[in-house]
Amino acid sequence: MSHELRTPLNNLLILARMLSENSDHNLTPKQVKFAETIHTSGTDLLALISDILDLSKIESGKMDVEVGGVRFTELQEYCAKTFRHVADGKAWTLVLKSDHPCKRRLFIRMRSGCNKY
């Protein structure tokens, strides 16, 4: 199952990276940013797929869970880069602030929920 999910996604990631490098210099800066966003989002999706596939290993006791921290400034930069086009497209102001660190996926879920309304 992992091969069927990861192979097409890895191909997409390679193509998005190649576009973002803009070696032919035929893309606008906005198009390069879109390609970078596709690559970043695809990488996150690949990580999520890996996490889902690893759940069975965790449940069977074959994998240990590691808990770690996240720097909020890095999370802010990631979310701004990833979701700026969504906010701009809906004429929203994108403001990301918090009193304590949050996980990247929490912001992704929050953004997904906002887009539904």
Steps between C-alpha positions, in 0.01 A plus 500: 500500500776747583658459156170581327465821701859618515615446141255739328544755778879483472467562125285805571757625751783464250308693235397773746862538613616523139239768429595696811865499393387671176815398314359628167412834662157494336284522814389811681597541867137427592506173301826401672338563840202286396737217399679533835164481679406188302831343599463593867139378516593179320783440744255549787259257336779244461582538869133458590479183289808367675348584838178319412688195378711506817192489724479123465863475611429718803189304590690172476780635720763484225564875503557753779333841496728804535363825639674822399457873483431740215624859472200723447687740269578211265136391516385856423728521195386160376130583536540842339679348201258210467170682549566856380344426158187359668460811714566731205250311284227547761599859585595393854775644713735221606613552861673222690576551867484291813607510861644148485650272233265297282557213263501564125208266438282689747527811281435295189183357654389843616556643152312212342209558733491872419496431126178302537310810611 
